Amino acid sequence: MHTIQVKGMSCQHCQAAVKEALEELGLTQVEVDLKTGRVTYSGEVEEQALRDAIEEAGYELA
């Protein structure tokens, strides 16, 4: 499992948008903790692709 921090999430819609963006990259077991901004996932992806997907969803990789 990998863990990242995502800034800018404030509601369940945000949580769902980030989860969907990561799943579209082929990542699995995506869990988003809205309170802490912590996102965990399984799978491998280049950091730039991860950053681009999160930014495209409207959030920021911390």
DSSP file (Angstrom, degrees, kcal/mol; ACC not computed):
  #  RESIDUE AA STRUCTURE BP1 BP2  ACC     N-H-->O    O-->H-N    N-H-->O    O-->H-N    TCO  KAPPA ALPHA  PHI   PSI    X-CA   Y-CA   Z-CA
    1    1 A M              0   0    0      0, 0.0     2,-0.3     0, 0.0    41,-0.2   0.000 360.0 360.0 360.0 142.1    0.0    0.0    0.0
    2    2 A H  E     -A   41   0A   0     39,-3.1    39,-1.9    41,-0.0     2,-0.4  -0.854 360.0-152.8-112.9 151.4    1.1    3.5   -0.8
    3    3 A T  E     +A   40   0A   0     -2,-0.3     2,-0.3    37,-0.2    37,-0.2  -0.988  16.2 170.4-128.7 135.3    0.1    6.7    1.1
    4    4 A I  E     -A   39   0A   0     35,-2.6    35,-2.8    -2,-0.4     2,-0.5  -0.901  28.8-124.3-132.9 164.0   -0.1   10.3   -0.2
    5    5 A Q  E     -A   38   0A   0     -2,-0.3    57,-3.0    33,-0.2     2,-0.5  -0.944  22.1-165.5-111.2 132.3   -1.5   13.5    1.2
    6    6 A V  E     -C   61   0B   0     31,-2.6     3,-0.4    -2,-0.5     2,-0.3  -0.974   5.7-153.8-120.7 129.2   -4.1   15.4   -0.8
    7    7 A K  E     +C   60   0B   0     53,-3.7    53,-2.2    -2,-0.5     3,-0.1  -0.741  68.0  39.8-100.7 148.8   -5.0   19.0    0.0
    8    8 A G  S    S+     0   0    0      1,-0.3     2,-0.4    -2,-0.3    -1,-0.2   0.387  70.8 132.3 102.9  -2.5   -8.3   20.8   -0.8
    9    9 A M        +     0   0    0     -3,-0.4    -1,-0.3     1,-0.1     3,-0.1  -0.672  13.3 153.5 -84.5 134.5  -10.8   18.0    0.0
   10   10 A S        +     0   0    0     -2,-0.4     2,-0.3     1,-0.2    -1,-0.1   0.458  56.0  27.4-137.7  -5.5  -13.7   19.2    2.1
   11   11 A C  S  > S-     0   0    0      1,-0.0     4,-2.0    23,-0.0    -1,-0.2  -0.894  85.3 -91.1-150.3 177.5  -16.7   17.0    1.4
   12   12 A Q  H  > S+     0   0    0     -2,-0.3     4,-2.4     1,-0.2     5,-0.2   0.806 122.1  58.9 -67.3 -28.7  -17.8   13.5    0.3
   13   13 A H  H  > S+     0   0    0      2,-0.2     4,-2.5     1,-0.2    -1,-0.2   0.924 106.4  48.8 -63.3 -42.8  -18.0   14.7   -3.3
   14   14 A C  H  > S+     0   0    0      1,-0.2     4,-2.3     2,-0.2     5,-0.2   0.928 110.2  51.5 -59.2 -46.0  -14.3   15.6   -3.0
   15   15 A Q  H  X S+     0   0    0     -4,-2.0     4,-2.1     1,-0.2    -2,-0.2   0.917 112.0  45.7 -58.0 -46.6  -13.6   12.2   -1.5
   16   16 A A  H  X S+     0   0    0     -4,-2.4     4,-2.6     1,-0.2    -1,-0.2   0.873 110.2  54.2 -67.0 -38.1  -15.3   10.4   -4.4
   17   17 A A  H  X S+     0   0    0     -4,-2.5     4,-2.2     2,-0.2    -2,-0.2   0.908 110.6  45.2 -64.6 -42.2  -13.6   12.6   -7.1
   18   18 A V  H  X S+     0   0    0     -4,-2.3     4,-2.1     2,-0.2     5,-0.2   0.922 113.4  50.2 -66.9 -44.1  -10.2   11.7   -5.8
   19   19 A K  H  X S+     0   0    0     -4,-2.1     4,-2.3    -5,-0.2    -2,-0.2   0.932 112.5  46.9 -59.9 -46.2  -11.0    8.0   -5.5
   20   20 A E  H  X S+     0   0    0     -4,-2.6     4,-2.0     1,-0.2    -1,-0.2   0.902 109.4  54.1 -63.5 -41.9  -12.4    8.0   -9.0
   21   21 A A  H  X S+     0   0    0     -4,-2.2     4,-0.5     1,-0.2    -1,-0.2   0.898 112.2  43.9 -60.1 -41.4   -9.4    9.8  -10.5
   22   22 A L  H ><>S+     0   0    0     -4,-2.1     5,-1.7     1,-0.2     3,-0.9   0.877 110.7  53.7 -73.4 -37.3   -7.0    7.3   -8.9
   23   23 A E  H ><5S+     0   0    0     -4,-2.3     3,-1.6     1,-0.2    -1,-0.2   0.845 101.5  60.4 -65.6 -31.4   -9.0    4.3  -10.0
   24   24 A E  H 3<5S+     0   0    0     -4,-2.0    -1,-0.2     1,-0.3    -2,-0.2   0.733  98.4  58.8 -66.8 -20.8   -9.0    5.6  -13.6
   25   25 A L  T <<5S-     0   0    0     -3,-0.9    -1,-0.3    -4,-0.5    -2,-0.2   0.496 126.8-103.2 -81.8  -4.3   -5.2    5.3  -13.4
   26   26 A G  T < 5S+     0   0    0     -3,-1.6    -3,-0.2     1,-0.3     2,-0.2   0.526  74.4 144.1  94.0   7.4   -5.6    1.6  -12.7
   27   27 A L      < -     0   0    0     -5,-1.7    -1,-0.3    16,-0.1     2,-0.2  -0.498  32.0-156.3 -78.5 151.0   -4.9    1.8   -8.9
   28   28 A T  E     +B   42   0A   0     14,-2.4    14,-3.1     1,-0.2     3,-0.2  -0.730  62.7  32.5-123.4 171.5   -6.9   -0.4   -6.6
   29   29 A Q  E    S-     0   0A   0     -2,-0.2     2,-0.4    12,-0.2    -1,-0.2   0.854  74.4-179.0  50.5  41.7   -8.0   -0.5   -3.0
   30   30 A V  E     -     0   0A   0     -3,-0.2     2,-0.4    11,-0.1    11,-0.2  -0.601   5.4-179.5 -76.4 123.4   -8.2    3.3   -3.0
   31   31 A E  E     -B   40   0A   0      9,-2.5     9,-2.4    -2,-0.4     2,-0.5  -0.994   9.5-162.8-126.3 128.6   -9.2    4.7    0.4
   32   32 A V  E     -B   39   0A   0     -2,-0.4     2,-0.8     7,-0.2     7,-0.2  -0.953   5.9-158.7-116.3 120.1   -9.6    8.4    1.0
   33   33 A D  E  >> -B   38   0A   0      5,-2.9     4,-2.3    -2,-0.5     5,-0.6  -0.860   5.4-167.2 -97.8 105.2   -9.7    9.8    4.6
   34   34 A L  T  45S+     0   0    0     -2,-0.8    -1,-0.2     1,-0.2   -25,-0.1   0.860  81.8  54.5 -63.0 -38.5  -11.4   13.1    4.3
   35   35 A K  T  45S+     0   0    0      1,-0.2    -1,-0.2     2,-0.1    -2,-0.0   0.914 121.9  25.9 -63.8 -44.4  -10.4   14.3    7.8
   36   36 A T  T  45S-     0   0    0      2,-0.1    -2,-0.2    -3,-0.1    -1,-0.2   0.642  97.3-126.9 -96.5 -16.9   -6.7   13.8    7.4
   37   37 A G  T  <5 +     0   0    0     -4,-2.3   -31,-2.6     1,-0.3     2,-0.4   0.555  59.9 146.6  78.9   7.4   -6.4   14.1    3.6
   38   38 A R  E   < -AB   5  33A   0     -5,-0.6    -5,-2.9   -33,-0.2     2,-0.4  -0.624  28.5-170.3 -83.5 132.9   -4.6   10.8    3.6
   39   39 A V  E     -AB   4  32A   0    -35,-2.8   -35,-2.6    -2,-0.4     2,-0.3  -0.988   0.6-169.7-124.5 128.0   -5.1    8.6    0.6
   40   40 A T  E     +AB   3  31A   0     -9,-2.4    -9,-2.5    -2,-0.4     2,-0.3  -0.885  13.5 161.5-115.5 150.1   -3.9    5.0    0.4
   41   41 A Y  E     -A    2   0A   0    -39,-1.9   -39,-3.1    -2,-0.3     2,-0.4  -0.986  31.5-126.5-158.9 161.9   -3.9    2.8   -2.7
   42   42 A S  E     + B   0  28A   0    -14,-3.1   -14,-2.4    -2,-0.3     2,-0.2  -0.901  65.7  52.6-112.4 146.1   -2.4   -0.3   -4.2
   43   43 A G  S    S-     0   0    0     -2,-0.4     2,-0.4   -16,-0.2   -16,-0.1  -0.528  77.6 -83.9 120.3 173.4   -0.6   -0.4   -7.5
   44   44 A E        +     0   0    0     -2,-0.2     2,-0.3   -18,-0.1    -2,-0.1  -0.952  44.9 154.6-121.1 136.9    2.2    1.4   -9.2
   45   45 A V        -     0   0    0     -2,-0.4     2,-0.1   -18,-0.0   -19,-0.0  -0.974  46.5 -97.9-155.5 147.4    2.0    4.7  -11.1
   46   46 A E     >  -     0   0    0     -2,-0.3     4,-2.1     1,-0.1     3,-0.3  -0.402  33.9-122.1 -67.7 145.8    4.5    7.4  -11.9
   47   47 A E  H  > S+     0   0    0      1,-0.2     4,-2.9     2,-0.2     5,-0.2   0.862 110.6  54.4 -58.9 -38.1    4.4   10.4   -9.6
   48   48 A Q  H  > S+     0   0    0      2,-0.2     4,-2.8     1,-0.2    -1,-0.2   0.897 108.1  49.0 -65.8 -38.7    3.7   12.9  -12.4
   49   49 A A  H  > S+     0   0    0     -3,-0.3     4,-2.2     2,-0.2    -1,-0.2   0.897 112.9  48.6 -65.0 -39.8    0.7   10.9  -13.6
   50   50 A L  H  X S+     0   0    0     -4,-2.1     4,-2.1     2,-0.2    -2,-0.2   0.939 113.0  46.8 -63.5 -48.7   -0.6   10.7  -10.0
   51   51 A R  H  X S+     0   0    0     -4,-2.9     4,-2.6     1,-0.2     5,-0.2   0.917 112.2  50.7 -60.5 -45.4   -0.1   14.5   -9.6
   52   52 A D  H  X S+     0   0    0     -4,-2.8     4,-2.5     1,-0.2    -1,-0.2   0.906 110.0  49.6 -61.0 -43.0   -1.8   15.2  -12.9
   53   53 A A  H  X S+     0   0    0     -4,-2.2     4,-1.3     2,-0.2    -1,-0.2   0.904 113.0  46.2 -64.3 -41.9   -4.8   13.1  -12.1
   54   54 A I  H  <>S+     0   0    0     -4,-2.1     5,-2.2     2,-0.2     4,-0.4   0.913 114.5  47.2 -68.0 -42.8   -5.3   14.7   -8.7
   55   55 A E  H ><5S+     0   0    0     -4,-2.6     3,-1.0     1,-0.2    -2,-0.2   0.875 108.7  54.6 -66.8 -37.1   -4.9   18.2  -10.1
   56   56 A E  H 3<5S+     0   0    0     -4,-2.5    -1,-0.2     1,-0.3    -2,-0.2   0.827 105.0  54.5 -64.5 -31.1   -7.3   17.5  -12.9
   57   57 A A  T 3<5S-     0   0    0     -4,-1.3    -1,-0.3    -5,-0.2    -2,-0.2   0.597 128.1-101.7 -78.2 -10.7   -9.9   16.5  -10.3
   58   58 A G  T < 5S+     0   0    0     -3,-1.0    -3,-0.2    -4,-0.4     2,-0.2   0.644  85.9 100.8 103.8  17.6   -9.3   19.9   -8.6
   59   59 A Y      < -     0   0    0     -5,-2.2     2,-0.4    -6,-0.1    -1,-0.3  -0.653  62.3-118.2-126.9-178.9   -7.1   19.1   -5.7
   60   60 A E  E     -C    7   0B   0    -53,-2.2   -53,-3.7    -2,-0.2     2,-0.5  -0.981  14.6-129.5-131.5 133.3   -3.4   19.3   -4.8
   61   61 A L  E      C    6   0B   0     -2,-0.4   -55,-0.2   -55,-0.2   -10,-0.0  -0.696 360.0 360.0 -77.4 122.8   -0.9   16.6   -4.0
   62   62 A A              0   0    0    -57,-3.0   -56,-0.1    -2,-0.5    -1,-0.1   0.474 360.0 360.0 -78.2 360.0    0.8   17.7   -0.7
